[in-house]
Amino acid sequence: MRKALVVGVDYYDTINGLFGCVNDAYAMKSVLDRHSDGTKNFDVNIEIATGPKARIERKELKNKVEELFRDKSDIALFYFSGHGYIESTGGYLITSECKDGDDGLPMNELLQIANSSPARNKIIILDCCHSGVAGNSSPNEDKAIIKEGITILTASSAEQYAIEEKGSGVFTTLFIDAMNGGASNLVGDITPGSIYAHIDQSLGSWEQRPIFKTNVTTFTTLRKVQPPIELSDLKMITELFPKKGQEFQLDPSFEPESNSPDDDNTEKFALLQKFNRINLVVPVGAKHMYFAAMESKSCKLTILGEHYWDLITKERI
């Protein structure tokens, strides 16, 4: 069972409203709902605040969070987009009725609920200002207190604001890009770690800095997308390279446009070219696989290629 609570708060009674949080919540629901092949992924409950008659208050948010983390789910994922607040006692998620900031849902209380959850994996994603304080014992300490199975991804550090651009949060936009394939490995798996790496690389040193905190023994897959190569083709890497450091000798018979193509060899060469396009194989002594074949050069596994060779040999994929 994979459950997600997605919350977007645009409307506030007395403080300045926001404009992209509800859009971000719908985008997050859409990408969590199904894998890229259309199969079911998360059961998503979306809660949004859009106006005086559609508000989210602190007690309601807390009740929904408790409901999310109550069960022995495989994954329980919480996403919040809205105002955040920080003071000497900690950080807060600001709900529609809040006036002072510290009347919101304390991030420490959110963490306590998640820490007590029987769910196997607990994932907290916060796109709000000062969200990086989530998980810390206090705003003045860098020490995170998170139990095993918890992962926290936040839009910014404790001191920073979370930026909106073109009606969406910068962090959530990058998160959605990652979930749509930007953070996929070669078998189509997207994990919290790969998502963070994608977001981290996309933001410069002078921009808001995403924060990643985790206490897990293994990453879980949040979404599966169409991989850049079929698994059956990927597994052929150990057939073409029986030993990891071995080079594969080429000659003109591998190139279909040569004067003497061989059907078996051209089939192997087509697969080697696929490996080359996804950085698993590189030609040796030539700039292109075509010239490696025509000049009777060889090709070899890259570091990434050797990594996947190991995974296949050990039957990890």
DOKOLVO-45796 format. One record per residue (C-alpha): chain; residue number from 0; residue in three letters; x, y, z. Coordinates in Angstrom, 3 decimals. Each point is the difference from the previous one (the first is absolute). Layout:
N
[A NUM ALA [X Y Z]]
...
***
This chain:
317
[A 0 MET [0.000 0.000 0.000]]
[A 1 ARG [1.388 3.373 -1.085]]
[A 2 LYS [-1.769 3.056 1.416]]
[A 3 ALA [0.584 3.701 -0.606]]
[A 4 LEU [-1.469 3.116 1.585]]
[A 5 VAL [0.496 3.019 -2.267]]
[A 6 VAL [-0.784 3.461 1.422]]
[A 7 GLY [-0.011 3.350 -1.794]]
[A 8 VAL [-0.918 3.242 1.790]]
[A 9 ASP [-0.527 3.149 -2.059]]
[A 10 TYR [-2.620 1.651 2.207]]
[A 11 TYR [0.724 1.635 3.362]]
[A 12 ASP [-2.479 2.017 2.068]]
[A 13 THR [2.318 2.757 1.187]]
[A 14 ILE [3.469 -0.464 -1.506]]
[A 15 ASN [1.003 0.333 -3.634]]
[A 16 GLY [-1.414 -2.706 -2.211]]
[A 17 LEU [2.010 -2.104 -2.438]]
[A 18 PHE [-0.661 -0.802 -3.641]]
[A 19 GLY [1.798 -3.204 -0.983]]
[A 20 CYS [-0.434 -2.407 2.906]]
[A 21 VAL [-3.309 -1.488 -1.132]]
[A 22 ASN [1.363 -0.415 -3.529]]
[A 23 ASP [3.037 -1.743 1.464]]
[A 24 ALA [-2.202 -2.295 2.074]]
[A 25 TYR [-1.980 -1.077 -3.078]]
[A 26 ALA [3.234 -0.554 -1.947]]
[A 27 MET [1.394 -2.096 2.849]]
[A 28 LYS [-3.186 -2.065 0.200]]
[A 29 SER [0.122 -0.652 -3.714]]
[A 30 VAL [3.597 -1.228 -0.012]]
[A 31 LEU [-0.461 -2.142 3.124]]
[A 32 ASP [-3.275 -1.555 -1.067]]
[A 33 ARG [1.369 -2.310 -2.718]]
[A 34 HIS [3.210 -1.345 -1.453]]
[A 35 SER [0.865 1.113 -3.539]]
[A 36 ASP [-1.568 -3.162 -1.468]]
[A 37 GLY [-3.341 0.895 1.606]]
[A 38 THR [0.074 -2.574 2.802]]
[A 39 LYS [-1.061 1.130 3.468]]
[A 40 ASN [2.679 1.444 2.273]]
[A 41 PHE [-1.195 1.982 3.043]]
[A 42 ASP [-3.477 0.385 1.449]]
[A 43 VAL [0.023 3.792 0.259]]
[A 44 ASN [-2.158 2.143 2.278]]
[A 45 ILE [0.228 3.651 -1.064]]
[A 46 GLU [-0.968 2.885 2.289]]
[A 47 ILE [-0.004 3.569 -1.318]]
[A 48 ALA [-0.843 3.453 1.334]]
[A 49 THR [-1.264 2.332 -2.708]]
[A 50 GLY [-2.337 2.453 1.757]]
[A 51 PRO [-2.102 0.838 3.072]]
[A 52 LYS [-2.256 -3.001 -0.624]]
[A 53 ALA [2.903 -2.335 -0.766]]
[A 54 ARG [2.469 0.397 2.843]]
[A 55 ILE [2.428 -2.337 1.777]]
[A 56 GLU [0.434 0.560 3.734]]
[A 57 ARG [2.729 -1.310 2.275]]
[A 58 LYS [-2.159 -2.586 1.781]]
[A 59 GLU [-1.290 -1.353 -3.298]]
[A 60 LEU [3.525 -0.251 -1.389]]
[A 61 LYS [1.239 -1.793 3.111]]
[A 62 ASN [-2.895 -2.482 -0.174]]
[A 63 LYS [0.772 -0.741 -3.650]]
[A 64 VAL [3.699 -0.485 0.781]]
[A 65 GLU [-0.830 -2.395 2.838]]
[A 66 GLU [-2.302 -1.946 -2.306]]
[A 67 LEU [2.725 -0.226 -2.664]]
[A 68 PHE [2.639 -1.409 2.357]]
[A 69 ARG [-2.329 -2.231 2.033]]
[A 70 ASP [0.189 -3.140 -2.154]]
[A 71 LYS [2.708 -2.547 -0.829]]
[A 72 SER [0.353 1.361 -3.512]]
[A 73 ASP [2.926 -0.865 -2.216]]
[A 74 ILE [0.384 3.745 -0.599]]
[A 75 ALA [-1.750 2.921 1.713]]
[A 76 LEU [0.844 3.257 -1.782]]
[A 77 PHE [-0.892 3.510 1.172]]
[A 78 TYR [0.310 3.053 -2.253]]
[A 79 PHE [-0.688 3.574 1.088]]
[A 80 SER [0.101 3.178 -2.068]]
[A 81 GLY [-0.847 3.253 1.742]]
[A 82 HIS [1.452 2.513 2.439]]
[A 83 GLY [2.659 -1.062 2.470]]
[A 84 TYR [1.171 1.765 3.139]]
[A 85 ILE [2.975 -0.305 2.343]]
[A 86 GLU [0.772 1.364 3.467]]
[A 87 SER [2.217 -0.964 2.921]]
[A 88 THR [-2.176 -2.982 0.918]]
[A 89 GLY [-0.103 -1.540 -3.475]]
[A 90 GLY [-1.740 0.063 -3.369]]
[A 91 TYR [-3.703 0.003 -0.859]]
[A 92 LEU [-2.233 -0.864 -2.942]]
[A 93 ILE [-2.417 2.910 -0.308]]
[A 94 THR [-3.678 -0.782 -0.520]]
[A 95 SER [-2.829 2.254 -1.145]]
[A 96 GLU [-1.055 1.405 3.379]]
[A 97 CYS [3.487 0.824 1.275]]
[A 98 LYS [0.864 3.556 1.044]]
[A 99 ASP [3.362 -0.188 1.733]]
[A 100 GLY [1.825 -2.960 -1.578]]
[A 101 ASP [0.514 -1.971 3.188]]
[A 102 ASP [-3.702 -0.851 -0.038]]
[A 103 GLY [0.647 -2.336 -2.938]]
[A 104 LEU [0.831 -3.713 0.112]]
[A 105 PRO [3.468 -0.391 1.571]]
[A 106 MET [2.443 -1.845 -2.237]]
[A 107 ASN [1.250 -1.797 3.115]]
[A 108 GLU [-3.525 -1.284 0.614]]
[A 109 LEU [-0.187 -1.180 -3.617]]
[A 110 LEU [3.290 -1.837 0.510]]
[A 111 GLN [-1.175 -1.563 3.262]]
[A 112 ILE [-3.048 -1.410 -1.757]]
[A 113 ALA [2.152 -1.377 -2.808]]
[A 114 ASN [2.601 -1.384 2.443]]
[A 115 SER [-2.759 -1.924 1.796]]
[A 116 SER [-1.527 -1.380 -3.204]]
[A 117 PRO [0.019 -3.761 -0.681]]
[A 118 ALA [0.351 0.738 -3.734]]
[A 119 ARG [3.062 -1.574 -1.571]]
[A 120 ASN [1.105 3.188 -1.784]]
[A 121 LYS [-0.982 3.508 1.099]]
[A 122 ILE [0.711 2.800 -2.459]]
[A 123 ILE [-0.521 3.697 0.769]]
[A 124 ILE [0.216 2.546 -2.828]]
[A 125 LEU [-0.315 3.670 0.916]]
[A 126 ASP [-0.127 2.863 -2.506]]
[A 127 CYS [-0.185 2.958 2.362]]
[A 128 CYS [2.293 2.650 1.426]]
[A 129 HIS [2.400 -1.118 2.758]]
[A 130 SER [-0.945 -3.639 -0.623]]
[A 131 GLY [3.597 -1.159 0.463]]
[A 132 VAL [-0.444 0.196 3.768]]
[A 133 ALA [-2.275 -3.064 -0.167]]
[A 134 GLY [1.584 -2.871 1.881]]
[A 135 ASN [2.421 2.151 2.002]]
[A 136 SER [-0.151 -0.112 3.770]]
[A 137 SER [-0.071 3.818 -0.042]]
[A 138 PRO [0.570 2.830 -2.508]]
[A 139 ASN [3.419 0.648 1.539]]
[A 140 GLU [1.265 -3.563 -0.398]]
[A 141 ASP [0.949 -1.947 -3.110]]
[A 142 LYS [-0.770 -3.306 1.705]]
[A 143 ALA [-2.922 -1.847 -1.620]]
[A 144 ILE [-2.110 -2.382 2.068]]
[A 145 ILE [-1.661 -2.419 -2.379]]
[A 146 LYS [-0.715 -3.668 0.583]]
[A 147 GLU [0.745 -2.767 -2.472]]
[A 148 GLY [-2.225 0.026 -3.055]]
[A 149 ILE [-0.414 3.785 -0.209]]
[A 150 THR [1.054 2.218 -2.889]]
[A 151 ILE [-0.451 3.787 -0.080]]
[A 152 LEU [0.302 2.111 -3.157]]
[A 153 THR [-0.409 3.758 0.351]]
[A 154 ALA [-0.004 2.925 -2.412]]
[A 155 SER [2.483 2.128 1.908]]
[A 156 SER [2.170 0.221 3.080]]
[A 157 ALA [-1.275 1.224 3.360]]
[A 158 GLU [1.132 3.553 -0.797]]
[A 159 GLN [-1.296 0.202 -3.573]]
[A 160 TYR [-3.238 0.803 -1.767]]
[A 161 ALA [-1.571 -2.376 -2.521]]
[A 162 ILE [-0.425 1.761 -3.345]]
[A 163 GLU [-2.967 -0.098 -2.360]]
[A 164 GLU [0.420 0.571 -3.738]]
[A 165 LYS [-2.738 0.091 -2.647]]
[A 166 GLY [-2.663 -1.212 2.405]]
[A 167 SER [1.929 -2.969 1.408]]
[A 168 GLY [2.612 -0.596 2.650]]
[A 169 VAL [3.508 -0.386 -1.408]]
[A 170 PHE [0.588 -3.044 2.218]]
[A 171 THR [-3.237 -1.747 -0.935]]
[A 172 THR [0.541 0.669 -3.710]]
[A 173 LEU [3.387 -1.708 0.197]]
[A 174 PHE [-1.481 -2.805 2.106]]
[A 175 ILE [-2.654 -0.653 -2.654]]
[A 176 ASP [2.665 0.033 -2.731]]
[A 177 ALA [1.968 -2.568 1.969]]
[A 178 MET [-3.068 -2.202 0.480]]
[A 179 ASN [-0.801 0.175 -3.710]]
[A 180 GLY [3.325 -1.614 -0.842]]
[A 181 GLY [2.718 2.563 0.665]]
[A 182 ALA [1.184 -2.001 3.013]]
[A 183 SER [-0.506 -3.489 -1.415]]
[A 184 ASN [2.673 -2.667 -0.071]]
[A 185 LEU [0.419 -2.376 -2.957]]
[A 186 VAL [-2.749 -2.334 1.202]]
[A 187 GLY [-2.521 2.827 0.477]]
[A 188 ASP [0.130 0.298 3.803]]
[A 189 ILE [-0.237 3.415 1.686]]
[A 190 THR [1.037 0.252 3.650]]
[A 191 PRO [0.097 2.841 2.547]]
[A 192 GLY [3.790 0.090 -0.353]]
[A 193 SER [-0.090 0.350 -3.781]]
[A 194 ILE [-2.681 2.695 0.285]]
[A 195 TYR [2.153 2.003 2.390]]
[A 196 ALA [3.017 -0.352 -2.290]]
[A 197 HIS [-2.080 1.283 -2.932]]
[A 198 ILE [-1.265 3.021 1.965]]
[A 199 ASP [3.402 0.720 1.544]]
[A 200 GLN [1.714 0.044 -3.405]]
[A 201 SER [-2.705 2.247 -1.454]]
[A 202 LEU [0.390 2.765 2.586]]
[A 203 GLY [3.079 2.210 0.155]]
[A 204 SER [2.033 0.879 3.069]]
[A 205 TRP [-1.707 3.394 0.295]]
[A 206 GLU [-3.537 -1.371 -0.227]]
[A 207 GLN [-2.159 -1.671 2.633]]
[A 208 ARG [1.671 -3.212 1.110]]
[A 209 PRO [-2.051 -3.168 0.380]]
[A 210 ILE [0.577 -2.072 3.130]]
[A 211 PHE [0.055 -3.795 0.168]]
[A 212 LYS [-0.091 -1.958 3.259]]
[A 213 THR [-0.472 -3.729 0.210]]
[A 214 ASN [0.398 -2.991 2.273]]
[A 215 VAL [-0.603 -3.026 -2.196]]
[A 216 THR [1.834 -3.231 -0.744]]
[A 217 THR [-1.165 0.010 -3.621]]
[A 218 PHE [-1.733 2.488 -2.278]]
[A 219 THR [-3.540 -0.742 -1.079]]
[A 220 THR [-1.298 0.608 -3.519]]
[A 221 LEU [-2.482 2.882 -0.096]]
[A 222 ARG [-0.905 -0.411 -3.681]]
[A 223 LYS [0.877 -2.103 -3.014]]
[A 224 VAL [0.377 1.446 -3.493]]
[A 225 GLN [0.822 -1.430 -3.385]]
[A 226 PRO [3.726 -0.833 0.112]]
[A 227 PRO [2.324 1.205 -2.786]]
[A 228 ILE [0.805 -3.631 -0.868]]
[A 229 GLU [-1.959 -3.238 0.283]]
[A 230 LEU [1.070 -2.172 2.914]]
[A 231 SER [0.525 -2.964 -2.323]]
[A 232 ASP [2.431 2.103 -2.044]]
[A 233 LEU [1.731 1.335 3.103]]
[A 234 LYS [0.626 -3.524 1.270]]
[A 235 MET [1.850 -0.806 -3.229]]
[A 236 ILE [2.897 2.112 1.273]]
[A 237 THR [1.402 -3.049 1.804]]
[A 238 GLU [-0.298 -2.077 -3.179]]
[A 239 LEU [1.951 2.505 -2.077]]
[A 240 PHE [2.513 0.630 2.789]]
[A 241 PRO [0.536 -3.325 1.844]]
[A 242 LYS [2.683 1.689 2.117]]
[A 243 LYS [-0.377 3.493 1.415]]
[A 244 GLY [3.318 1.403 -1.246]]
[A 245 GLN [-0.150 -1.716 -3.384]]
[A 246 GLU [-0.157 1.991 -3.249]]
[A 247 PHE [-2.310 -1.013 -2.840]]
[A 248 GLN [1.870 -0.254 -3.290]]
[A 249 LEU [-1.726 1.552 -3.023]]
[A 250 ASP [0.582 -0.152 -3.756]]
[A 251 PRO [-1.862 1.224 -3.113]]
[A 252 SER [-2.348 -3.009 0.050]]
[A 253 PHE [-1.781 1.567 3.010]]
[A 254 GLU [-0.941 3.157 -1.936]]
[A 255 PRO [-3.093 -0.522 -2.227]]
[A 256 GLU [1.227 2.641 -2.493]]
[A 257 SER [3.353 -1.700 -0.585]]
[A 258 ASN [0.843 -2.123 -3.033]]
[A 259 SER [-0.210 -3.246 1.964]]
[A 260 PRO [-2.650 0.163 2.731]]
[A 261 ASP [-0.770 -3.122 2.017]]
[A 262 ASP [-3.565 -0.374 1.292]]
[A 263 ASP [1.006 -1.367 3.413]]
[A 264 ASN [2.642 2.661 0.442]]
[A 265 THR [-2.220 2.897 -1.073]]
[A 266 GLU [-2.590 -1.148 2.529]]
[A 267 LYS [2.619 0.064 2.749]]
[A 268 PHE [1.260 3.366 -1.219]]
[A 269 ALA [-3.492 1.506 0.172]]
[A 270 LEU [-0.118 -1.026 3.655]]
[A 271 LEU [3.474 1.393 0.657]]
[A 272 GLN [-1.117 3.300 -1.515]]
[A 273 LYS [-2.967 0.070 2.376]]
[A 274 PHE [2.445 -0.503 2.871]]
[A 275 ASN [2.133 2.818 -1.374]]
[A 276 ARG [-2.929 2.424 -0.134]]
[A 277 ILE [-0.706 -0.488 3.718]]
[A 278 ASN [3.672 0.149 1.004]]
[A 279 LEU [0.521 -3.684 0.748]]
[A 280 VAL [2.519 -0.595 -2.801]]
[A 281 VAL [2.586 2.226 -1.724]]
[A 282 PRO [2.163 -0.628 -3.089]]
[A 283 VAL [3.737 -0.463 0.556]]
[A 284 GLY [2.305 2.017 -2.245]]
[A 285 ALA [-2.842 1.497 -2.061]]
[A 286 LYS [-2.410 2.915 0.405]]
[A 287 HIS [-3.105 -1.932 -1.026]]
[A 288 MET [-1.191 -3.603 0.051]]
[A 289 TYR [-0.292 0.096 -3.795]]
[A 290 PHE [3.693 0.784 -0.407]]
[A 291 ALA [0.938 -2.547 2.649]]
[A 292 ALA [-1.621 -2.683 -2.143]]
[A 293 MET [1.295 1.253 -3.356]]
[A 294 GLU [3.546 0.342 1.363]]
[A 295 SER [-0.083 -3.362 1.854]]
[A 296 LYS [0.305 1.638 3.404]]
[A 297 SER [-1.718 -1.191 3.175]]
[A 298 CYS [-2.442 1.274 2.603]]
[A 299 LYS [-0.112 -0.341 3.771]]
[A 300 LEU [-2.258 0.471 2.986]]
[A 301 THR [-0.109 3.379 1.712]]
[A 302 ILE [-0.007 0.286 3.803]]
[A 303 LEU [-3.805 0.132 -0.207]]
[A 304 GLY [0.033 -3.015 -2.304]]
[A 305 GLU [2.112 -1.928 2.510]]
[A 306 HIS [-2.461 0.980 2.732]]
[A 307 TYR [-2.936 -1.488 -1.913]]
[A 308 TRP [2.135 -3.013 -0.968]]
[A 309 ASP [0.473 -0.631 3.725]]
[A 310 LEU [-3.720 0.432 0.727]]
[A 311 ILE [-0.959 -2.490 -2.705]]
[A 312 THR [2.724 -2.487 0.962]]
[A 313 LYS [-1.148 0.100 3.635]]
[A 314 GLU [-3.667 -0.273 -1.113]]
[A 315 ARG [-0.847 3.303 1.671]]
[A 316 ILE [-2.090 0.977 -3.021]]
***
